[in-house]
Amino acid sequence: MVTLIYDKAATEFGQDEHPERPERLINTEAYLLDKHPDWLWVRPRLATVEEVLRVHHPEHLDRLRQPIDFDADTPYYPGIGEHARRAAGAAIGSVDLALRGRESFSLMRPPGHHATSGEAMGFCYLNSIAIAALYGQIKNSLPSL
């Protein structure tokens, strides 16, 4: 069974004219609920500050709270830091499931692969991919309890 990691909070921000907008998730959610009613849907946790700081500079986290657009593609939204931490938490959740041999899919936004250690860009505020990859490396290197 596939576990789908999703939170409607990921649809609570956006701009109508922006290409990365809530409808992308809303439409996908409706499609997947129709086509895969047997999938298990779970809500993600927030990535911890410690997990985020493995990838991003502390100043970057401070910048996420400043109500100024990052660039033309990456506007500021109230609460965007928490939204980005939730998306990173979903990526971490997918890693946890993969390490247990389970299939999963993270249906979240904002996306998280363009952000650098000190800069949001390309619709991405945190680099969820890097955060989850480092989490997986650390978790996979620990002895089993």
One Martini backbone bead per residue (centre of mass of N, CA, C, O) as a GRO file, in nm:
protein
  145
    1MET     BB    1   0.098   0.036   0.020
    2VAL     BB    2   0.040   0.369  -0.016
    3THR     BB    3   0.181   0.661   0.120
    4LEU     BB    4   0.031   0.978   0.167
    5ILE     BB    5   0.168   1.301   0.195
    6TYR     BB    6  -0.060   1.543   0.349
    7ASP     BB    7  -0.164   1.903   0.351
    8LYS     BB    8  -0.391   2.158   0.325
    9ALA     BB    9  -0.194   2.390   0.405
   10ALA     BB   10  -0.057   2.386   0.111
   11THR     BB   11  -0.329   2.569   0.003
   12GLU     BB   12  -0.299   2.862   0.181
   13PHE     BB   13  -0.116   2.966  -0.060
   14GLY     BB   14  -0.103   3.232  -0.307
   15GLN     BB   15  -0.132   3.309  -0.665
   16ASP     BB   16  -0.317   3.321  -0.942
   17GLU     BB   17  -0.064   3.400  -1.151
   18HIS     BB   18   0.096   3.175  -1.037
   19PRO     BB   19   0.232   2.865  -1.118
   20GLU     BB   20   0.260   2.818  -0.800
   21ARG     BB   21  -0.036   2.668  -0.692
   22PRO     BB   22  -0.294   2.519  -0.522
   23GLU     BB   23  -0.430   2.361  -0.764
   24ARG     BB   24  -0.217   2.143  -0.795
   25LEU     BB   25  -0.312   1.991  -0.535
   26ILE     BB   26  -0.617   1.981  -0.553
   27ASN     BB   27  -0.627   1.813  -0.819
   28THR     BB   28  -0.450   1.576  -0.723
   29GLU     BB   29  -0.615   1.489  -0.485
   30ALA     BB   30  -0.874   1.416  -0.640
   31TYR     BB   31  -0.747   1.206  -0.824
   32LEU     BB   32  -0.627   1.011  -0.604
   33LEU     BB   33  -0.889   0.953  -0.452
   34ASP     BB   34  -1.023   0.820  -0.702
   35LYS     BB   35  -0.783   0.609  -0.796
   36HIS     BB   36  -0.680   0.569  -0.461
   37PRO     BB   37  -0.869   0.474  -0.197
   38ASP     BB   38  -0.639   0.279  -0.047
   39TRP     BB   39  -0.473   0.491   0.042
   40LEU     BB   40  -0.261   0.633   0.277
   41TRP     BB   41  -0.328   0.921   0.470
   42VAL     BB   42  -0.087   1.169   0.582
   43ARG     BB   43   0.059   1.384   0.801
   44PRO     BB   44   0.296   1.601   0.846
   45ARG     BB   45   0.573   1.720   0.977
   46LEU     BB   46   0.792   1.926   1.105
   47ALA     BB   47   1.077   2.035   1.054
   48THR     BB   48   1.337   2.087   1.222
   49VAL     BB   49   1.569   2.313   1.286
   50GLU     BB   50   1.804   2.115   1.290
   51GLU     BB   51   1.745   1.990   1.010
   52VAL     BB   52   1.767   2.257   0.851
   53LEU     BB   53   2.065   2.342   0.956
   54ARG     BB   54   2.218   2.126   0.780
   55VAL     BB   55   2.159   2.323   0.512
   56HIS     BB   56   2.097   2.600   0.653
   57HIS     BB   57   2.125   2.911   0.735
   58PRO     BB   58   2.016   3.107   0.987
   59GLU     BB   59   1.959   3.358   0.806
   60HIS     BB   60   1.753   3.218   0.628
   61LEU     BB   61   1.535   3.178   0.843
   62ASP     BB   62   1.504   3.478   0.900
   63ARG     BB   63   1.421   3.562   0.606
   64LEU     BB   64   1.141   3.404   0.602
   65ARG     BB   65   1.013   3.646   0.800
   66GLN     BB   66   1.038   3.850   0.571
   67PRO     BB   67   0.813   4.078   0.395
   68ILE     BB   68   0.987   3.981   0.121
   69ASP     BB   69   1.064   3.920  -0.172
   70PHE     BB   70   1.303   3.718  -0.328
   71ASP     BB   71   1.163   3.701  -0.616
   72ALA     BB   72   0.967   3.670  -0.893
   73ASP     BB   73   0.920   3.347  -0.819
   74THR     BB   74   0.959   3.419  -0.485
   75PRO     BB   75   0.735   3.486  -0.276
   76TYR     BB   76   0.597   3.620  -0.011
   77TYR     BB   77   0.447   3.449   0.275
   78PRO     BB   78   0.268   3.394   0.524
   79GLY     BB   79   0.428   3.127   0.680
   80ILE     BB   80   0.653   3.000   0.486
   81GLY     BB   81   0.839   2.855   0.685
   82GLU     BB   82   0.629   2.644   0.778
   83HIS     BB   83   0.557   2.530   0.504
   84ALA     BB   84   0.848   2.436   0.439
   85ARG     BB   85   0.877   2.250   0.690
   86ARG     BB   86   0.644   2.063   0.607
   87ALA     BB   87   0.763   1.968   0.338
   88ALA     BB   88   1.021   1.855   0.467
   89GLY     BB   89   0.870   1.656   0.654
   90ALA     BB   90   0.756   1.488   0.421
   91ALA     BB   91   1.028   1.397   0.308
   92ILE     BB   92   1.113   1.256   0.568
   93GLY     BB   93   0.876   1.058   0.574
   94SER     BB   94   0.960   0.913   0.312
   95VAL     BB   95   1.227   0.810   0.420
   96ASP     BB   96   1.122   0.644   0.652
   97LEU     BB   97   0.956   0.454   0.473
   98ALA     BB   98   1.186   0.353   0.291
   99LEU     BB   99   1.358   0.230   0.529
  100ARG     BB  100   1.091   0.024   0.566
  101GLY     BB  101   0.986  -0.058   0.265
  102ARG     BB  102   0.796   0.182   0.179
  103GLU     BB  103   0.556   0.342   0.005
  104SER     BB  104   0.566   0.689  -0.122
  105PHE     BB  105   0.404   1.024  -0.122
  106SER     BB  106   0.464   1.373  -0.171
  107LEU     BB  107   0.195   1.622  -0.136
  108MET     BB  108   0.361   1.922  -0.169
  109ARG     BB  109   0.396   2.264  -0.049
  110PRO     BB  110   0.660   2.376  -0.126
  111PRO     BB  111   0.899   2.330  -0.305
  112GLY     BB  112   1.250   2.156  -0.266
  113HIS     BB  113   1.535   2.219  -0.489
  114HIS     BB  114   1.654   2.527  -0.536
  115ALA     BB  115   1.751   2.588  -0.276
  116THR     BB  116   1.987   2.720  -0.089
  117SER     BB  117   2.158   2.774   0.201
  118GLY     BB  118   2.089   3.117   0.148
  119GLU     BB  119   1.846   3.072  -0.082
  120ALA     BB  120   1.562   3.159  -0.234
  121MET     BB  121   1.419   2.972  -0.522
  122GLY     BB  122   1.212   2.856  -0.755
  123PHE     BB  123   0.970   2.830  -0.524
  124CYS     BB  124   1.201   2.782  -0.307
  125TYR     BB  125   1.284   2.793   0.050
  126LEU     BB  126   1.362   2.497   0.086
  127ASN     BB  127   1.566   2.197   0.084
  128SER     BB  128   1.407   1.909   0.108
  129ILE     BB  129   1.597   1.710  -0.025
  130ALA     BB  130   1.849   1.764   0.149
  131ILE     BB  131   1.720   1.722   0.423
  132ALA     BB  132   1.630   1.425   0.370
  133ALA     BB  133   1.904   1.306   0.290
  134LEU     BB  134   2.051   1.367   0.556
  135TYR     BB  135   1.859   1.220   0.735
  136GLY     BB  136   1.903   0.938   0.603
  137GLN     BB  137   2.203   0.916   0.658
  138ILE     BB  138   2.186   0.931   0.962
  139LYS     BB  139   1.975   0.709   1.016
  140ASN     BB  140   2.131   0.477   0.854
  141SER     BB  141   2.399   0.498   1.051
  142LEU     BB  142   2.241   0.393   1.274
  143PRO     BB  143   2.184   0.184   1.505
  144SER     BB  144   1.984  -0.049   1.592
  145LEU     BB  145   1.729  -0.097   1.859
   0.00000   0.00000   0.00000
